[in-house]
Amino acid sequence: MKLFVVSDVHGYYDEMRAALLEAGFDEKNPNHMLISCGDNWDRGSKPYEVMDYLTHLERKALVRGNHEDLLNKMLARHSTAAEDIWNGTEDTFYALLNHCEDEEDKSMYRLVGEQMVDPFFSQMVDYYETKNYIFVHGYIPSDEDWRNGNWAQARWFNGFEHAQHIQGNKTNKTIVFGHWHCSYGNLRIGKGMSDFGPHADFSICEWYNNTIGIDACTAYSKKVNVLVVEDELLNGEAAEIGD
Protein backbone atom coordinates (compact mmCIF):
# COMPACT_ATOMS: atom_id res chain seq x y z
CA MET A 1 0.00 0.00 0.00
CA LYS A 2 1.24 3.51 -0.85
CA LEU A 3 0.60 5.81 2.11
CA PHE A 4 0.19 9.59 1.70
CA VAL A 5 0.59 11.27 5.08
CA VAL A 6 -0.39 14.82 6.07
CA SER A 7 -0.69 16.61 9.39
CA ASP A 8 -1.80 19.94 10.86
CA VAL A 9 -3.78 21.05 7.83
CA HIS A 10 -5.69 23.42 10.15
CA GLY A 11 -8.55 24.13 7.77
CA TYR A 12 -6.40 24.91 4.73
CA TYR A 13 -8.40 22.69 2.40
CA ASP A 14 -7.18 24.07 -0.95
CA GLU A 15 -3.54 23.82 0.10
CA MET A 16 -4.07 20.23 1.26
CA ARG A 17 -5.74 19.15 -1.99
CA ALA A 18 -3.05 20.85 -4.09
CA ALA A 19 -0.27 19.16 -2.12
CA LEU A 20 -1.92 15.74 -2.40
CA LEU A 21 -2.37 16.19 -6.14
CA GLU A 22 1.28 17.17 -6.55
CA ALA A 23 2.34 14.13 -4.51
CA GLY A 24 0.36 11.84 -6.82
CA PHE A 25 -2.47 10.85 -4.49
CA ASP A 26 -5.38 9.24 -6.34
CA GLU A 27 -8.37 8.55 -4.10
CA LYS A 28 -9.72 6.09 -6.68
CA ASN A 29 -6.53 4.01 -6.69
CA PRO A 30 -7.08 0.98 -4.43
CA ASN A 31 -3.35 0.97 -3.61
CA HIS A 32 -3.42 4.55 -2.31
CA MET A 33 -4.33 5.44 1.27
CA LEU A 34 -4.42 8.82 3.04
CA ILE A 35 -3.31 9.23 6.66
CA SER A 36 -4.05 12.45 8.53
CA CYS A 37 -2.07 12.93 11.76
CA GLY A 38 -4.59 15.34 13.22
CA ASP A 39 -5.29 19.05 13.71
CA ASN A 40 -7.60 19.18 10.74
CA TRP A 41 -9.15 22.54 11.69
CA ASP A 42 -8.65 25.91 13.46
CA ARG A 43 -6.91 28.89 11.83
CA GLY A 44 -7.80 28.12 8.19
CA SER A 45 -11.12 29.16 6.62
CA LYS A 46 -12.33 25.75 5.39
CA PRO A 47 -12.56 23.35 8.34
CA TYR A 48 -15.83 21.88 7.07
CA GLU A 49 -14.36 21.14 3.65
CA VAL A 50 -11.36 19.38 5.20
CA MET A 51 -13.60 17.33 7.48
CA ASP A 52 -16.08 16.48 4.72
CA TYR A 53 -13.33 15.36 2.36
CA LEU A 54 -11.64 13.15 4.95
CA THR A 55 -14.94 11.73 6.17
CA HIS A 56 -15.92 10.42 2.76
CA LEU A 57 -12.57 8.97 1.68
CA GLU A 58 -12.73 5.19 1.45
CA ARG A 59 -9.10 4.44 2.29
CA LYS A 60 -7.82 6.54 5.15
CA ALA A 61 -6.67 6.61 8.76
CA LEU A 62 -7.56 9.64 10.86
CA VAL A 63 -5.35 10.25 13.90
CA ARG A 64 -6.74 12.61 16.50
CA GLY A 65 -4.88 15.85 17.26
CA ASN A 66 -4.94 18.30 20.14
CA HIS A 67 -7.12 20.73 18.17
CA GLU A 68 -9.78 18.07 17.85
CA ASP A 69 -9.62 17.85 21.65
CA LEU A 70 -9.97 21.63 21.96
CA LEU A 71 -13.22 21.69 20.01
CA ASN A 72 -14.55 18.73 21.96
CA LYS A 73 -13.88 20.59 25.23
CA MET A 74 -15.64 23.70 23.94
CA LEU A 75 -18.69 21.66 23.01
CA ALA A 76 -18.72 20.00 26.42
CA ARG A 77 -18.56 23.41 28.17
CA HIS A 78 -21.31 24.91 25.98
CA SER A 79 -19.32 28.14 26.05
CA THR A 80 -16.29 29.86 24.54
CA ALA A 81 -13.07 30.24 26.55
CA ALA A 82 -10.16 32.54 25.79
CA GLU A 83 -8.13 29.62 24.39
CA ASP A 84 -10.90 28.95 21.86
CA ILE A 85 -10.52 32.44 20.45
CA TRP A 86 -6.75 32.57 20.03
CA ASN A 87 -6.53 28.94 18.85
CA GLY A 88 -9.18 29.50 16.17
CA THR A 89 -11.54 26.96 17.74
CA GLU A 90 -14.39 29.44 17.97
CA ASP A 91 -14.08 30.22 14.25
CA THR A 92 -14.13 26.50 13.46
CA PHE A 93 -17.23 26.07 15.60
CA TYR A 94 -19.19 28.73 13.69
CA ALA A 95 -17.94 27.48 10.32
CA LEU A 96 -19.27 24.02 11.14
CA LEU A 97 -22.50 25.45 12.58
CA ASN A 98 -23.21 27.08 9.21
CA HIS A 99 -23.49 23.58 7.73
CA CYS A 100 -25.81 22.18 10.39
CA GLU A 101 -29.49 21.51 9.82
CA ASP A 102 -31.46 23.58 12.32
CA GLU A 103 -33.38 21.73 15.00
CA GLU A 104 -35.36 23.98 17.35
CA ASP A 105 -35.04 21.75 20.40
CA LYS A 106 -31.24 21.61 20.27
CA SER A 107 -28.61 24.17 21.21
CA MET A 108 -25.98 25.19 18.70
CA TYR A 109 -23.41 23.19 20.69
CA ARG A 110 -25.49 20.01 20.40
CA LEU A 111 -26.03 20.65 16.70
CA VAL A 112 -22.31 20.91 15.95
CA GLY A 113 -21.54 17.97 18.21
CA GLU A 114 -24.19 15.57 16.96
CA GLN A 115 -24.25 16.52 13.28
CA MET A 116 -20.59 17.31 12.65
CA VAL A 117 -18.02 16.50 15.30
CA ASP A 118 -19.28 13.22 16.79
CA PRO A 119 -19.52 11.41 13.41
CA PHE A 120 -16.04 12.65 12.47
CA PHE A 121 -14.53 11.72 15.83
CA SER A 122 -16.02 8.24 15.57
CA GLN A 123 -13.61 7.59 12.69
CA MET A 124 -10.54 8.77 14.60
CA VAL A 125 -7.86 6.82 16.42
CA ASP A 126 -5.09 7.81 18.85
CA TYR A 127 -2.45 6.34 16.55
CA TYR A 128 -2.23 4.29 13.38
CA GLU A 129 0.27 1.49 13.00
CA THR A 130 1.50 -0.39 9.95
CA LYS A 131 4.23 -3.01 9.61
CA ASN A 132 7.09 -0.51 9.80
CA TYR A 133 5.52 2.81 10.87
CA ILE A 134 3.57 4.40 13.71
CA PHE A 135 1.64 7.56 12.83
CA VAL A 136 0.81 9.94 15.70
CA HIS A 137 0.03 13.59 16.32
CA GLY A 138 2.52 14.88 18.92
CA TYR A 139 4.43 11.75 19.91
CA ILE A 140 3.82 8.40 21.57
CA PRO A 141 2.94 8.49 25.30
CA SER A 142 5.79 8.14 27.75
CA ASP A 143 4.03 5.22 29.48
CA GLU A 144 5.79 1.87 29.29
CA ASP A 145 2.72 0.47 27.57
CA TRP A 146 2.55 3.37 25.13
CA ARG A 147 -0.29 1.95 23.05
CA ASN A 148 -2.57 2.24 26.08
CA GLY A 149 -0.93 5.34 27.50
CA ASN A 150 -2.03 8.94 27.99
CA TRP A 151 -2.74 10.01 24.43
CA ALA A 152 -4.54 13.21 25.44
CA GLN A 153 -1.21 14.38 26.91
CA ALA A 154 0.98 12.95 24.15
CA ARG A 155 -0.90 14.92 21.50
CA TRP A 156 0.72 18.07 22.94
CA PHE A 157 4.31 16.76 22.95
CA ASN A 158 7.12 18.31 20.95
CA GLY A 159 8.04 15.17 19.01
CA PHE A 160 11.51 16.44 18.19
CA GLU A 161 12.39 16.89 21.85
CA HIS A 162 10.81 13.63 22.94
CA ALA A 163 12.52 11.64 20.20
CA GLN A 164 15.99 13.03 20.86
CA HIS A 165 16.19 13.95 24.55
CA ILE A 166 13.22 12.82 26.64
CA GLN A 167 12.21 9.28 25.73
CA GLY A 168 13.80 8.35 22.43
CA ASN A 169 12.06 5.76 20.27
CA LYS A 170 11.28 2.64 22.25
CA THR A 171 9.47 1.01 19.35
CA ASN A 172 11.12 -0.95 16.56
CA LYS A 173 9.38 1.19 13.96
CA THR A 174 9.62 4.65 12.43
CA ILE A 175 7.46 7.18 14.26
CA VAL A 176 5.87 9.85 12.05
CA PHE A 177 4.54 12.87 13.92
CA GLY A 178 3.04 16.31 13.39
CA HIS A 179 2.12 19.08 15.86
CA TRP A 180 5.53 20.77 16.00
CA HIS A 181 6.75 22.81 13.01
CA CYS A 182 9.44 21.09 10.94
CA SER A 183 11.58 24.23 10.87
CA TYR A 184 12.31 23.54 14.55
CA GLY A 185 13.95 20.23 13.66
CA ASN A 186 15.50 21.35 10.39
CA LEU A 187 17.22 24.29 12.08
CA ARG A 188 18.83 21.94 14.59
CA ILE A 189 20.17 19.55 11.94
CA GLY A 190 21.56 22.34 9.79
CA LYS A 191 18.70 22.75 7.30
CA GLY A 192 17.44 26.31 7.39
CA MET A 193 18.69 29.19 9.49
CA SER A 194 15.71 29.97 11.73
CA ASP A 195 12.43 28.62 13.09
CA PHE A 196 10.45 31.26 11.19
CA GLY A 197 11.08 33.87 8.56
CA PRO A 198 12.52 33.73 5.03
CA HIS A 199 15.36 31.38 6.00
CA ALA A 200 13.21 28.79 7.76
CA ASP A 201 12.85 25.32 6.24
CA PHE A 202 9.39 23.80 6.76
CA SER A 203 10.01 20.70 4.65
CA ILE A 204 9.73 17.17 6.05
CA CYS A 205 12.38 16.57 8.71
CA GLU A 206 14.03 13.17 9.15
CA TRP A 207 14.95 13.37 12.83
CA TYR A 208 16.85 11.32 15.40
CA ASN A 209 16.02 7.78 16.53
CA ASN A 210 14.13 6.79 13.41
CA THR A 211 11.49 9.52 13.61
CA ILE A 212 10.06 11.91 11.00
CA GLY A 213 8.37 15.28 11.56
CA ILE A 214 5.91 16.45 8.90
CA ASP A 215 4.15 19.60 10.23
CA ALA A 216 4.74 22.39 7.70
CA CYS A 217 3.21 25.03 10.03
CA THR A 218 0.61 25.53 7.32
CA ALA A 219 -1.06 28.53 8.97
CA TYR A 220 2.28 30.34 8.62
CA SER A 221 3.90 28.80 5.53
CA LYS A 222 0.66 28.12 3.59
CA LYS A 223 2.20 24.78 2.60
CA VAL A 224 1.19 21.21 3.42
CA ASN A 225 3.84 18.51 3.58
CA VAL A 226 2.94 15.10 2.15
CA LEU A 227 5.08 12.17 3.23
CA VAL A 228 4.82 9.27 0.79
CA VAL A 229 5.89 5.80 1.91
CA GLU A 230 5.03 2.23 0.97
CA ASP A 231 4.24 -0.29 3.67
CA GLU A 232 2.10 -3.28 4.54
CA LEU A 233 -1.06 -2.89 6.60
CA LEU A 234 -1.37 -5.04 9.69
CA ASN A 235 -3.33 -8.29 9.71
CA GLY A 236 -4.70 -7.88 6.22
CA GLU A 237 -6.47 -4.69 7.30
CA ALA A 238 -8.96 -3.30 4.82
CA ALA A 239 -7.91 0.38 5.15
CA GLU A 240 -11.36 1.82 5.85
CA ILE A 241 -10.15 2.89 9.29
CA GLY A 242 -12.83 3.93 11.73
CA ASP A 243 -15.74 3.48 9.31
N, C-alpha and C positions, 0 to 999 in steps of 0.2 A: 504494500500500500504506500502511495506517495502522500505524505502529510504536509499540509500547508499551515503554518502556525503563525498566529498574530496575537497581540496583546495590547491592552491599554488603548483601544481605539477611541474611547471617550466620546462617542457620538459623532465622530467624523466619518460618516458613511461613505461619502464620495471618495475620500482619500483611501479608505479601506478597499472599496471595490476596484479602484484604479490600481492599487498595489497588488491585489490578488490577480487581476488580469495580466499585469506585467510579469508576475511570477509564473504564469501559465496555469493557474487554477481553473479547472473546468468542472462545474458542479454536476454536469451530466456524465462525467467520466466515472465509471464504477471503481476505478483504481485511485481516485482522488478523494481526500478527506480533509476537512477544515477543522483545525483546533483553535479555539479562542481561549487564551489564558486570563480572561477576566477584565474588569473595568470597561465594560461595553458602553457606558454612558457617563454623563456629567461633563460639562465644559463645551462639547461640540453641540451643534444645533439640530442634529438628526438622531437622537437616541431611539426614537420609535423605529426608524428605518433600519438601524443596525439590529435592533432586537427582532424585528419582523423578518429580516433576511436570515438571521441565524436560526430563528425558530423553525423556519420552513425548509432548511437544508436537510437533505436525507442523510448525508454522511458527515457527521460532525461530532466533536466533543466540546462541551462548554464548561470550562473551569470557572469557578466563582471567584470574584475579586473583592477587594475591600469596598469598592464603590457600590457593588451590589448590596453589601451589608449596610452601607450608609442609608440607601433608600429604604431598605427593609426596616431599619430602626425608625426612620421618619414616619413610615406608615404605621408602625406600632404605636408611636407617640400620638398620632393624629395631630401633629403640630410641627412647625418649622423651628429648628434651632439655628444658632449662628453658624455652626459648621455646615449646615445644609446650604446656606447662602454662599459662603466662600468656596465650597467644594463643587458648586454647580448642581447639587442634588435637588434643590428647589426648582430650578429651571427644568431639569429632567422630569420631575413630577408633573409640572404643568404641561409639558410637551406630550407626555403620555396621556394625561387627562383629556387633552383635546381629541384623542382617538377613542375615548370610551363612549359606550352607549349609555345615555342617561337613564338612571333608575331612581325614581323619586324617593324611595324608601332607604336609599343608601347614601352615605356620606361620600365625598370625593375621595377620601382615603381608602374606603372600602372598594370604590369603583376601580381605582388604579391597582389596588392589591389583587382583587379577584379577577379582573378582566385582563390585566397586563402582566403584573409582576409575578404573581403566583404561578401561572402557567409556564412562564419563562424559567423561573427558579426551579420548577419541577424537573427540568431537563439538565440542571447543573450538577456538577460534582466538585468535590474539594481538590481532586487531582485526577489526572488521566495517565495511565501507565501502558506502555507498549513493551515489546521484548527488550529494547535497549534504551528507552527514554522514559522519563517521568516529567510530565508537564504540570506546572504549578503557577500560582500567581506571584506571591512574594518569595517564598522558599518553603522547604519542607519543615514541619514542626521539629522542635528540638527534643521532643520526647523520644525515648528509646524505641518505642513502637510508633514510629512516625506516621504510619498509615492511619492509625487511630488516635493521633495526637490532637493538639489544639490548633486546628486550622484557622479559626477566627483570628487568632493571634498571628499565625504564620503568614497570613495574607498581607500583613503590614511590614514584614521583614525587608530589610535591604539585602537582597540575595547575594550581591557582590561581597558584602561584609561577612555574611554568614558562611558563604562558601570558602572564603579565604582565611578568616580569622576566628570565627566564633564556633562553628561546628563542622566545617568541612563538608565532605560528601560521603556519608556513611552508607550509601547505596552502591550497587555495582553497575549503575546505569548513569547516563548523562541526564542531568537535571536542566530543564529549560524553564526559565522564569521571566516574568515581566515586572511590573510595579515600580522598579527603580530605573531611571533614565540611563541608557547605554553610554552616554557621554561620560558618566561617572566612572564606569569601568574602563572605557577606551582611553581616558586621560591617564589613568594609572598604569596602563600597559604601553604607553607611548604613542597611542593613536589619538590625535587631536591635542589641542593645547589648553582647553578649558572645559568646564562643565556646560557652560552656555555661551552664547555669542557666536560670531562668525567663524571661530576656530574650533568649535566643538564638533565632535564626531558622534552622531546619533545612530550609526550603523550597528548591526548585530555584533555583539561582543563575545568572543570565545574566551571565557574566564578561567580561573584556577579550578583544580580538582574536578575536571570533567563537567563543567557547568557552562551554560550559555544564557546571556541576557539578551532580550529582544525588544524592550520598551524603547520606542523611538521618541518618547516625550511628544506625542503627536500634537497636543494642544499648543506646544511651543514651536515644534519643527514643521508641523503640517505634513509630516511623512508617517507612513505606517511600514514597519519592517515586516517582511514575510520570510520566515525560516522554512526552507524546503528540505525535508529528509525522507528517506525511504526506510520503512521498518515493518515488522510483522505485528499484527494485532494479537492480543493474548487470547488463548483458548478458542480460536476460531471465531472471535467476536464479530458481530455483524455490522458494527460501525454506526448504527443509529443510536448513539449514546443518549440515554435519558428519555427517549421517546416512549 
